[in-house]
Amino acid sequence: MRTALKNKQRLKYSLQGSAKPIYLVEDGEIVTTEVDGISVPVENGYSNLIYQNPVDFIGNFIPVGSESYARGNVAVAKAYGMDISAYDALILMKAGELPVTETSVIWKTSVPTYKTVKNVVLLDENGDETSDVSEAVSVGDLQAVDENSADYIVKRVATSMNICLILLRRMNTNEYP
């Protein structure tokens, strides 16, 4: 499937990564417990979902209310048997071109921002990340992508042999009145 280059726009996507546990810290020290003779850090019961760094791509972005969207709604209803009027926008791509899933986020006009996630990384004496508690001397903070700065979240990915249709819902309502 081909889409005209003039219809494509520069966008960014970020994939949802793994959940990082938040460790319990008292008086600046890692709280540990002994399990089968091994010192293990104590998690506080919460975790943070960390998104990967944003990746640039170009795609055929179609907002709600456009003429292309109206034609696309009819075409998608015929091809996929679903109504796309409940979504805010869609991206039309060649199948297999993007690795996005239903948890990915998209930036169209906003700039990705970063947030500090506290007490999620075990650090050794050199300040490097470690998974070995015996080497860990502190728990550090992590700079992570703030998924709330994205304009859209991917709600559905419909793929045929040649086409990938990415259906979006708006997240950042500051962009529009």
PAKOL-231612 format. One record per atom (N, C-alpha, C, CB): atom name; x, y, z. Coordinates in nm, 3 decimals. Glycine has a CB too. Layout:
BEGIN
  atom        x        y        z
    CA        X        Y        Z
...
REM end
This chain:
BEGIN
  atom        x        y        z
     N    0.084   -0.117    0.000
    CA    0.000    0.000    0.000
     C    0.088    0.123    0.000
    CB   -0.095    0.000    0.120
     N    0.050    0.220   -0.078
    CA    0.125    0.345   -0.085
     C    0.035    0.460   -0.044
    CB    0.181    0.368   -0.227
     N    0.093    0.554    0.025
    CA    0.023    0.679    0.052
     C    0.113    0.791    0.000
    CB   -0.009    0.697    0.206
     N    0.052    0.896   -0.050
    CA    0.128    1.005   -0.107
     C    0.215    1.070    0.000
    CB    0.035    1.109   -0.172
     N    0.339    1.099   -0.037
    CA    0.432    1.160    0.058
     C    0.381    1.295    0.106
    CB    0.570    1.176   -0.006
     N    0.309    1.367    0.019
    CA    0.257    1.498    0.059
     C    0.152    1.487    0.169
    CB    0.198    1.570   -0.062
     N    0.091    1.370    0.186
    CA   -0.009    1.350    0.290
     C    0.051    1.307    0.424
    CB   -0.110    1.247    0.245
     N    0.179    1.278    0.424
    CA    0.242    1.229    0.547
     C    0.293    1.345    0.632
    CB    0.358    1.134    0.513
     N    0.292    1.323    0.763
    CA    0.337    1.424    0.859
     C    0.441    1.363    0.951
    CB    0.217    1.480    0.941
     N    0.523    1.451    1.009
    CA    0.623    1.405    1.106
     C    0.555    1.387    1.242
    CB    0.742    1.507    1.116
     N    0.574    1.270    1.299
    CA    0.514    1.234    1.427
     C    0.618    1.161    1.510
    CB    0.386    1.146    1.407
     N    0.587    1.136    1.635
    CA    0.672    1.057    1.724
     C    0.584    0.954    1.794
    CB    0.746    1.147    1.827
     N    0.642    0.837    1.819
    CA    0.572    0.736    1.899
     C    0.663    0.687    2.009
    CB    0.524    0.618    1.811
     N    0.603    0.636    2.115
    CA    0.676    0.576    2.225
     C    0.604    0.448    2.264
    CB    0.689    0.674    2.346
     N    0.682    0.342    2.278
    CA    0.626    0.213    2.318
     C    0.631    0.200    2.470
    CB    0.703    0.096    2.252
     N    0.531    0.135    2.524
    CA    0.529    0.112    2.668
     C    0.635    0.008    2.702
    CB    0.388    0.065    2.716
     N    0.719    0.041    2.798
    CA    0.825   -0.050    2.841
     C    0.779   -0.131    2.961
    CB    0.953    0.026    2.875
     N    0.875   -0.173    3.039
    CA    0.844   -0.256    3.155
     C    0.809   -0.172    3.276
    CB    0.961   -0.348    3.187
     N    0.747   -0.237    3.371
    CA    0.716   -0.171    3.499
     C    0.839   -0.182    3.589
    CB    0.590   -0.236    3.568
     N    0.881   -0.070    3.643
    CA    0.996   -0.068    3.734
     C    0.944   -0.060    3.877
    CB    1.092    0.052    3.703
     N    0.987   -0.152    3.964
    CA    0.942   -0.146    4.103
     C    1.003   -0.027    4.176
    CB    0.978   -0.277    4.176
     N    0.930    0.026    4.272
    CA    0.981    0.135    4.356
     C    1.029    0.071    4.486
    CB    0.871    0.246    4.382
     N    1.154    0.096    4.521
    CA    1.214    0.034    4.639
     C    1.190    0.118    4.763
    CB    1.363    0.013    4.619
     N    1.185    0.051    4.874
    CA    1.165    0.116    5.004
     C    1.299    0.169    5.053
    CB    1.103    0.017    5.106
     N    1.301    0.297    5.090
    CA    1.423    0.362    5.136
     C    1.392    0.429    5.270
    CB    1.477    0.466    5.031
     N    1.477    0.406    5.369
    CA    1.464    0.472    5.500
     C    1.597    0.535    5.535
    CB    1.419    0.372    5.611
     N    1.595    0.662    5.569
    CA    1.715    0.738    5.605
     C    1.822    0.728    5.495
    CB    1.773    0.687    5.738
     N    1.780    0.726    5.369
    CA    1.873    0.721    5.257
     C    1.932    0.584    5.229
    CB    1.982    0.816    5.280
     N    1.889    0.483    5.303
    CA    1.942    0.348    5.286
     C    1.834    0.256    5.228
    CB    1.993    0.291    5.422
     N    1.878    0.162    5.148
    CA    1.787    0.063    5.092
     C    1.743   -0.032    5.201
    CB    1.854   -0.015    4.975
     N    1.614   -0.054    5.213
    CA    1.562   -0.152    5.308
     C    1.571   -0.288    5.240
    CB    1.415   -0.118    5.352
     N    1.638   -0.382    5.306
    CA    1.652   -0.517    5.250
     C    1.596   -0.619    5.346
    CB    1.800   -0.548    5.218
     N    1.570   -0.736    5.293
    CA    1.526   -0.848    5.373
     C    1.604   -0.971    5.327
    CB    1.372   -0.870    5.362
     N    1.615   -1.067    5.412
    CA    1.691   -1.188    5.380
     C    1.596   -1.295    5.330
    CB    1.772   -1.238    5.503
     N    1.623   -1.347    5.209
    CA    1.543   -1.454    5.150
     C    1.639   -1.566    5.111
    CB    1.459   -1.404    5.026
     N    1.631   -1.682    5.178
    CA    1.719   -1.796    5.152
     C    1.866   -1.756    5.159
    CB    1.688   -1.856    5.016
     N    1.900   -1.671    5.255
    CA    2.038   -1.630    5.275
     C    2.086   -1.521    5.181
    CB    2.126   -1.748    5.261
     N    1.997   -1.468    5.099
    CA    2.034   -1.363    5.002
     C    1.962   -1.235    5.041
    CB    1.998   -1.405    4.855
     N    2.035   -1.125    5.042
    CA    1.978   -0.995    5.073
     C    1.903   -0.941    4.951
    CB    2.090   -0.895    5.119
     N    1.774   -0.913    4.968
    CA    1.689   -0.868    4.859
     C    1.628   -0.733    4.896
    CB    1.577   -0.973    4.828
     N    1.626   -0.637    4.801
    CA    1.565   -0.507    4.833
     C    1.413   -0.521    4.849
    CB    1.597   -0.404    4.723
     N    1.358   -0.441    4.939
    CA    1.215   -0.446    4.965
     C    1.146   -0.343    4.874
    CB    1.184   -0.417    5.116
     N    1.047   -0.391    4.801
    CA    0.969   -0.302    4.716
     C    0.857   -0.243    4.800
    CB    0.912   -0.376    4.591
     N    0.815   -0.119    4.769
    CA    0.711   -0.056    4.849
     C    0.571   -0.093    4.803
    CB    0.728    0.093    4.846
     N    0.560   -0.182    4.706
    CA    0.428   -0.227    4.660
     C    0.378   -0.152    4.538
    CB    0.329   -0.213    4.771
     N    0.450   -0.050    4.497
    CA    0.411    0.027    4.380
     C    0.515    0.010    4.271
    CB    0.393    0.175    4.415
     N    0.475    0.039    4.149
    CA    0.571    0.038    4.039
     C    0.533    0.149    3.941
    CB    0.574   -0.101    3.967
     N    0.628    0.186    3.858
    CA    0.605    0.287    3.756
     C    0.620    0.224    3.619
    CB    0.702    0.407    3.772
     N    0.524    0.250    3.532
    CA    0.534    0.207    3.394
     C    0.626    0.303    3.323
    CB    0.394    0.199    3.326
     N    0.729    0.253    3.263
    CA    0.827    0.337    3.197
     C    0.809    0.323    3.046
    CB    0.972    0.300    3.240
     N    0.794    0.436    2.978
    CA    0.786    0.436    2.832
     C    0.924    0.454    2.773
    CB    0.690    0.546    2.783
     N    0.945    0.394    2.656
    CA    1.073    0.406    2.587
     C    1.087    0.545    2.526
    CB    1.086    0.297    2.479
     N    1.209    0.580    2.489
    CA    1.233    0.711    2.428
     C    1.153    0.724    2.298
    CB    1.382    0.732    2.400
     N    1.099    0.844    2.271
    CA    1.021    0.866    2.150
     C    1.103    0.844    2.023
    CB    0.963    1.006    2.150
     N    1.036    0.790    1.922
    CA    1.098    0.761    1.792
     C    1.025    0.841    1.685
    CB    1.094    0.607    1.761
     N    1.100    0.907    1.597
    CA    1.041    0.983    1.487
     C    0.993    0.890    1.377
    CB    1.142    1.085    1.431
     N    0.881    0.926    1.314
    CA    0.834    0.855    1.196
     C    0.747    0.951    1.115
    CB    0.755    0.725    1.234
     N    0.719    0.915    0.993
    CA    0.624    0.993    0.914
     C    0.508    0.901    0.879
    CB    0.691    1.053    0.786
     N    0.387    0.955    0.890
    CA    0.269    0.875    0.865
     C    0.156    0.959    0.812
    CB    0.226    0.804    0.990
     N    0.060    0.894    0.753
    CA   -0.058    0.960    0.699
     C   -0.157    0.979    0.814
    CB   -0.122    0.878    0.581
     N   -0.152    1.095    0.878
    CA   -0.235    1.128    0.994
     C   -0.365    1.190    0.945
    CB   -0.160    1.224    1.092
     N   -0.478    1.134    0.985
    CA   -0.609    1.184    0.941
     C   -0.691    1.221    1.064
    CB   -0.683    1.076    0.855
     N   -0.715    1.352    1.087
    CA   -0.794    1.394    1.203
     C   -0.944    1.376    1.181
    CB   -0.764    1.541    1.236
     N   -1.019    1.374    1.290
    CA   -1.164    1.365    1.283
     C   -1.219    1.488    1.212
    CB   -1.226    1.352    1.425
     N   -1.322    1.471    1.134
    CA   -1.387    1.584    1.069
     C   -1.331    1.617    0.932
    CB   -1.377    1.703    1.156
     N   -1.219    1.557    0.894
    CA   -1.164    1.588    0.762
     C   -1.238    1.507    0.656
    CB   -1.012    1.558    0.758
     N   -1.226    1.551    0.532
    CA   -1.290    1.481    0.421
     C   -1.231    1.341    0.406
    CB   -1.275    1.560    0.290
     N   -1.099    1.331    0.425
    CA   -1.032    1.201    0.417
     C   -1.085    1.107    0.525
    CB   -0.879    1.217    0.430
     N   -1.112    1.161    0.644
    CA   -1.162    1.081    0.754
     C   -1.301    1.027    0.720
    CB   -1.167    1.165    0.883
     N   -1.386    1.112    0.660
    CA   -1.521    1.068    0.623
     C   -1.516    0.956    0.520
    CB   -1.603    1.187    0.568
     N   -1.432    0.971    0.418
    CA   -1.416    0.865    0.318
     C   -1.354    0.742    0.383
    CB   -1.329    0.913    0.199
     N   -1.256    0.765    0.472
    CA   -1.188    0.655    0.539
     C   -1.282    0.575    0.626
    CB   -1.074    0.707    0.622
     N   -1.378    0.641    0.692
    CA   -1.472    0.573    0.780
     C   -1.555    0.473    0.700
    CB   -1.564    0.675    0.850
     N   -1.599    0.513    0.583
    CA   -1.676    0.424    0.498
     C   -1.589    0.309    0.450
    CB   -1.736    0.500    0.378
     N   -1.467    0.340    0.406
    CA   -1.376    0.237    0.356
     C   -1.338    0.138    0.466
    CB   -1.250    0.301    0.298
     N   -1.312    0.187    0.585
    CA   -1.275    0.100    0.697
     C   -1.392    0.014    0.739
    CB   -1.225    0.182    0.816
     N   -1.511    0.071    0.739
    CA   -1.630   -0.006    0.774
     C   -1.646   -0.124    0.678
    CB   -1.757    0.084    0.771
     N   -1.618   -0.100    0.551
    CA   -1.628   -0.209    0.453
     C   -1.513   -0.309    0.468
    CB   -1.629   -0.151    0.311
     N   -1.391   -0.258    0.484
    CA   -1.274   -0.346    0.487
     C   -1.260   -0.422    0.619
    CB   -1.149   -0.265    0.462
     N   -1.280   -0.352    0.732
    CA   -1.256   -0.413    0.863
     C   -1.384   -0.443    0.940
    CB   -1.169   -0.323    0.945
     N   -1.497   -0.393    0.894
    CA   -1.624   -0.417    0.962
     C   -1.636   -0.345    1.095
    CB   -1.642   -0.562    0.984
     N   -1.572   -0.227    1.108
    CA   -1.582   -0.153    1.233
     C   -1.606   -0.006    1.207
    CB   -1.455   -0.172    1.316
     N   -1.670    0.058    1.305
    CA   -1.698    0.200    1.298
     C   -1.586    0.277    1.366
    CB   -1.836    0.234    1.362
     N   -1.525    0.371    1.296
    CA   -1.414    0.445    1.354
     C   -1.454    0.584    1.402
    CB   -1.302    0.456    1.254
     N   -1.583    0.612    1.403
    CA   -1.628    0.746    1.442
     C   -1.606    0.775    1.591
    CB   -1.775    0.763    1.408
     N   -1.584    0.673    1.672
    CA   -1.561    0.693    1.815
     C   -1.417    0.736    1.846
    CB   -1.594    0.565    1.891
     N   -1.331    0.737    1.745
    CA   -1.191    0.773    1.766
     C   -1.167    0.917    1.722
    CB   -1.098    0.676    1.688
     N   -1.058    0.978    1.770
    CA   -1.029    1.117    1.739
     C   -0.947    1.135    1.612
    CB   -0.957    1.180    1.853
     N   -0.870    1.035    1.576
    CA   -0.787    1.042    1.456
     C   -0.742    0.902    1.420
    CB   -0.664    1.136    1.478
     N   -0.681    0.891    1.302
    CA   -0.624    0.765    1.263
     C   -0.495    0.790    1.186
    CB   -0.723    0.683    1.179
     N   -0.410    0.691    1.186
    CA   -0.286    0.694    1.108
     C   -0.290    0.574    1.015
    CB   -0.158    0.692    1.200
     N   -0.265    0.600    0.890
    CA   -0.265    0.497    0.788
     C   -0.120    0.470    0.748
    CB   -0.350    0.539    0.664
     N   -0.077    0.346    0.760
    CA    0.062    0.308    0.733
     C    0.066    0.179    0.651
    CB    0.142    0.291    0.866
     N    0.182    0.151    0.598
    CA    0.206    0.023    0.534
     C    0.215   -0.082    0.645
    CB    0.336    0.025    0.446
     N    0.159   -0.199    0.624
    CA    0.160   -0.305    0.726
     C    0.303   -0.340    0.767
    CB    0.087   -0.431    0.675
     N    0.325   -0.352    0.897
    CA    0.455   -0.389    0.949
     C    0.556   -0.276    0.958
    CB    0.511   -0.497    0.867
     N    0.516   -0.155    0.924
    CA    0.608   -0.042    0.924
     C    0.636    0.013    1.063
    CB    0.553    0.068    0.837
     N    0.537    0.006    1.153
    CA    0.553    0.057    1.289
     C    0.525   -0.054    1.390
    CB    0.458    0.177    1.315
     N    0.601   -0.058    1.501
    CA    0.578   -0.161    1.603
     C    0.479   -0.119    1.711
    CB    0.709   -0.197    1.666
     N    0.392   -0.021    1.685
    CA    0.303    0.030    1.790
     C    0.199   -0.073    1.831
    CB    0.234    0.157    1.742
     N    0.157   -0.061    1.957
    CA    0.053   -0.147    2.013
     C   -0.053   -0.059    2.077
    CB    0.112   -0.248    2.116
     N   -0.152   -0.121    2.139
    CA   -0.262   -0.046    2.200
     C   -0.221    0.036    2.321
    CB   -0.370   -0.141    2.241
     N   -0.099    0.024    2.367
    CA   -0.053    0.103    2.482
     C    0.045    0.213    2.442
    CB    0.010    0.012    2.584
     N    0.078    0.223    2.314
    CA    0.173    0.323    2.266
     C    0.111    0.462    2.269
    CB    0.222    0.289    2.124
     N    0.196    0.564    2.272
    CA    0.149    0.703    2.267
     C    0.212    0.773    2.147
    CB    0.183    0.778    2.400
     N    0.141    0.875    2.097
    CA    0.182    0.948    1.975
     C    0.187    1.097    2.006
    CB    0.084    0.919    1.856
     N    0.294    1.163    1.959
    CA    0.304    1.309    1.965
     C    0.287    1.362    1.824
    CB    0.441    1.355    2.027
     N    0.196    1.459    1.809
    CA    0.176    1.522    1.678
     C    0.231    1.664    1.681
    CB    0.027    1.523    1.639
     N    0.181    1.747    1.771
    CA    0.228    1.885    1.780
     C    0.303    1.912    1.910
    CB    0.111    1.981    1.768
     N    0.275    1.838    2.013
    CA    0.342    1.857    2.141
     C    0.485    1.803    2.136
    CB    0.264    1.787    2.254
     N    0.565    1.849    2.228
    CA    0.703    1.803    2.241
     C    0.709    1.706    2.358
    CB    0.803    1.924    2.261
     N    0.772    1.590    2.340
    CA    0.784    1.496    2.451
     C    0.859    1.559    2.569
    CB    0.855    1.367    2.405
     N    0.806    1.538    2.688
    CA    0.873    1.586    2.808
     C    0.913    1.465    2.891
    CB    0.782    1.683    2.890
     N    0.995    1.490    2.993
    CA    1.045    1.383    3.077
     C    1.008    1.409    3.222
    CB    1.198    1.369    3.063
     N    0.997    1.302    3.299
    CA    0.964    1.312    3.441
     C    1.068    1.235    3.520
    CB    0.820    1.258    3.469
     N    1.080    1.270    3.646
    CA    1.171    1.200    3.735
     C    1.092    1.098    3.816
    CB    1.246    1.299    3.829
     N    1.135    0.975    3.807
    CA    1.072    0.866    3.881
     C    1.168    0.830    3.993
    CB    1.039    0.741    3.789
     N    1.124    0.841    4.118
    CA    1.212    0.826    4.233
     C    1.221    0.682    4.284
    CB    1.164    0.915    4.345
     N    1.339    0.648    4.333
    CA    1.365    0.521    4.401
     C    1.334    0.397    4.318
    CB    1.285    0.516    4.527
     N    1.377    0.398    4.192
    CA    1.349    0.282    4.107
     C    1.474    0.212    4.056
    CB    1.265    0.324    3.991
     N    1.590    0.271    4.075
    CA    1.712    0.213    4.019
     C    1.813    0.188    4.130
    CB    1.772    0.306    3.912
     N    1.863    0.066    4.140
    CA    1.969    0.033    4.236
     C    2.101    0.078    4.176
    CB    1.971   -0.121    4.270
     N    2.178    0.156    4.253
    CA    2.306    0.209    4.206
     C    2.421    0.155    4.288
    CB    2.305    0.362    4.211
     N    2.533    0.127    4.220
    CA    2.653    0.084    4.292
     C    2.734    0.207    4.333
    CB    2.738   -0.011    4.204
     N    2.851    0.186    4.389
    CA    2.931    0.298    4.440
     C    2.980    0.393    4.331
    CB    3.050    0.244    4.515
     N    2.982    0.346    4.205
    CA    3.021    0.432    4.093
     C    2.902    0.508    4.033
    CB    3.088    0.349    3.984
     N    2.783    0.481    4.085
    CA    2.663    0.546    4.033
     C    2.603    0.473    3.914
    CB    2.693    0.687    3.994
     N    2.653    0.353    3.885
    CA    2.600    0.274    3.774
     C    2.487    0.185    3.823
    CB    2.712    0.188    3.710
     N    2.392    0.156    3.733
    CA    2.278    0.071    3.769
     C    2.325   -0.072    3.791
    CB    2.169    0.076    3.658
     N    2.272   -0.135    3.894
    CA    2.306   -0.273    3.924
     C    2.180   -0.347    3.968
    CB    2.416   -0.282    4.032
     N    2.181   -0.478    3.952
    CA    2.069   -0.558    4.002
     C    2.112   -0.638    4.124
    CB    2.016   -0.653    3.892
     N    2.240   -0.632    4.156
    CA    2.295   -0.704    4.270
     C    2.284   -0.617    4.395
    CB    2.443   -0.745    4.244
     N    2.203   -0.660    4.490
    CA    2.181   -0.582    4.612
     C    2.308   -0.570    4.695
    CB    2.071   -0.646    4.696
     N    2.393   -0.671    4.690
    CA    2.517   -0.664    4.769
     C    2.609   -0.552    4.718
    CB    2.590   -0.800    4.765
     N    2.598   -0.517    4.590
    CA    2.677   -0.408    4.533
     C    2.608   -0.273    4.546
    CB    2.707   -0.437    4.387
     N    2.477   -0.274    4.566
    CA    2.400   -0.149    4.567
     C    2.427   -0.070    4.693
    CB    2.250   -0.179    4.554
     N    2.452    0.059    4.675
    CA    2.476    0.146    4.789
     C    2.365    0.250    4.804
    CB    2.611    0.214    4.776
     N    2.286    0.269    4.698
    CA    2.176    0.365    4.706
     C    2.071    0.332    4.601
    CB    2.229    0.510    4.688
     N    1.961    0.402    4.613
    CA    1.855    0.389    4.515
     C    1.843    0.524    4.445
    CB    1.718    0.346    4.580
     N    1.855    0.522    4.315
    CA    1.854    0.646    4.240
     C    1.722    0.675    4.171
    CB    1.961    0.645    4.139
     N    1.717    0.792    4.112
    CA    1.601    0.835    4.036
     C    1.624    0.805    3.889
    CB    1.571    0.986    4.058
     N    1.518    0.803    3.814
    CA    1.525    0.772    3.672
     C    1.453    0.880    3.594
    CB    1.464    0.633    3.642
     N    1.516    0.930    3.490
    CA    1.450    1.023    3.399
     C    1.377    0.939    3.295
    CB    1.552    1.122    3.330
     N    1.246    0.952    3.288
    CA    1.166    0.872    3.198
     C    1.073    0.962    3.116
    CB    1.084    0.767    3.276
     N    1.032    0.912    3.002
    CA    0.939    0.984    2.916
     C    0.808    1.003    2.990
    CB    0.917    0.910    2.781
     N    0.754    1.125    2.986
    CA    0.624    1.151    3.046
     C    0.517    1.124    2.941
    CB    0.614    1.298    3.100
     N    0.453    1.009    2.952
    CA    0.353    0.969    2.854
     C    0.234    1.065    2.850
    CB    0.304    0.829    2.883
     N    0.214    1.141    2.957
    CA    0.103    1.238    2.961
     C    0.129    1.360    2.873
    CB    0.078    1.282    3.104
     N    0.251    1.377    2.824
    CA    0.280    1.489    2.734
     C    0.242    1.456    2.590
    CB    0.428    1.526    2.741
     N    0.204    1.332    2.563
    CA    0.166    1.290    2.427
     C    0.030    1.348    2.391
    CB    0.164    1.136    2.416
     N    0.008    1.361    2.261
    CA   -0.120    1.411    2.212
     C   -0.225    1.301    2.202
    CB   -0.102    1.476    2.075
     N   -0.182    1.180    2.168
    CA   -0.276    1.071    2.143
     C   -0.225    0.942    2.205
    CB   -0.300    1.052    1.993
     N   -0.320    0.854    2.237
    CA   -0.286    0.718    2.277
     C   -0.346    0.625    2.173
    CB   -0.339    0.685    2.423
     N   -0.273    0.522    2.139
    CA   -0.320    0.424    2.041
     C   -0.424    0.336    2.110
    CB   -0.202    0.337    1.984
     N   -0.545    0.332    2.056
    CA   -0.652    0.253    2.115
     C   -0.676    0.123    2.040
    CB   -0.780    0.334    2.119
     N   -0.637    0.121    1.912
    CA   -0.658   -0.002    1.835
     C   -0.565   -0.002    1.716
    CB   -0.805   -0.015    1.789
     N   -0.513   -0.119    1.684
    CA   -0.431   -0.137    1.565
     C   -0.497   -0.246    1.482
    CB   -0.281   -0.173    1.600
     N   -0.541   -0.209    1.362
    CA   -0.605   -0.305    1.272
     C   -0.514   -0.323    1.152
    CB   -0.748   -0.257    1.229
     N   -0.477   -0.447    1.124
    CA   -0.382   -0.474    1.017
     C   -0.443   -0.572    0.918
    CB   -0.250   -0.529    1.073
     N   -0.424   -0.540    0.791
    CA   -0.458   -0.635    0.685
     C   -0.327   -0.676    0.620
    CB   -0.558   -0.572    0.579
     N   -0.333   -0.739    0.504
    CA   -0.211   -0.785    0.440
     C   -0.119   -0.668    0.403
    CB   -0.245   -0.866    0.317
     N   -0.176   -0.555    0.361
    CA   -0.095   -0.443    0.312
     C   -0.105   -0.316    0.396
    CB   -0.134   -0.412    0.173
     N   -0.212   -0.303    0.472
    CA   -0.242   -0.176    0.540
     C   -0.246   -0.196    0.692
    CB   -0.375   -0.119    0.491
     N   -0.195   -0.095    0.762
    CA   -0.208   -0.091    0.907
     C   -0.283    0.037    0.943
    CB   -0.067   -0.096    0.978
     N   -0.391    0.022    1.012
    CA   -0.474    0.135    1.054
     C   -0.458    0.150    1.204
    CB   -0.624    0.114    1.013
     N   -0.408    0.266    1.247
    CA   -0.384    0.292    1.388
     C   -0.488    0.393    1.435
    CB   -0.239    0.344    1.414
     N   -0.577    0.351    1.524
    CA   -0.685    0.436    1.571
     C   -0.645    0.503    1.703
    CB   -0.816    0.354    1.590
     N   -0.667    0.635    1.710
    CA   -0.617    0.716    1.820
     C   -0.727    0.786    1.898
    CB   -0.520    0.818    1.769
     N   -0.701    0.806    2.027
    CA   -0.784    0.891    2.113
     C   -0.697    1.004    2.165
    CB   -0.848    0.808    2.232
     N   -0.752    1.122    2.174
    CA   -0.677    1.240    2.219
     C   -0.649    1.229    2.369
    CB   -0.756    1.369    2.189
     N   -0.526    1.266    2.407
    CA   -0.486    1.268    2.548
     C   -0.468    1.410    2.597
    CB   -0.357    1.189    2.570
     N   -0.389    1.486    2.525
    CA   -0.352    1.622    2.565
     C   -0.459    1.719    2.516
    CB   -0.213    1.660    2.510
     N   -0.550    1.757    2.603
    CA   -0.661    1.843    2.562
     C   -0.621    1.990    2.559
    CB   -0.779    1.823    2.654
     N   -0.498    2.026    2.598
    CA   -0.453    2.164    2.592
     C   -0.432    2.210    2.449
    CB   -0.325    2.181    2.670
     N   -0.416    2.114    2.357
    CA   -0.387    2.149    2.218
     C   -0.509    2.207    2.148
    CB   -0.339    2.026    2.143
     N   -0.628    2.162    2.184
    CA   -0.750    2.203    2.116
     C   -0.846    2.269    2.215
    CB   -0.818    2.083    2.048
     N   -0.928    2.361    2.168
    CA   -1.028    2.424    2.258
     C   -1.136    2.328    2.300
    CB   -1.091    2.543    2.192
REM end
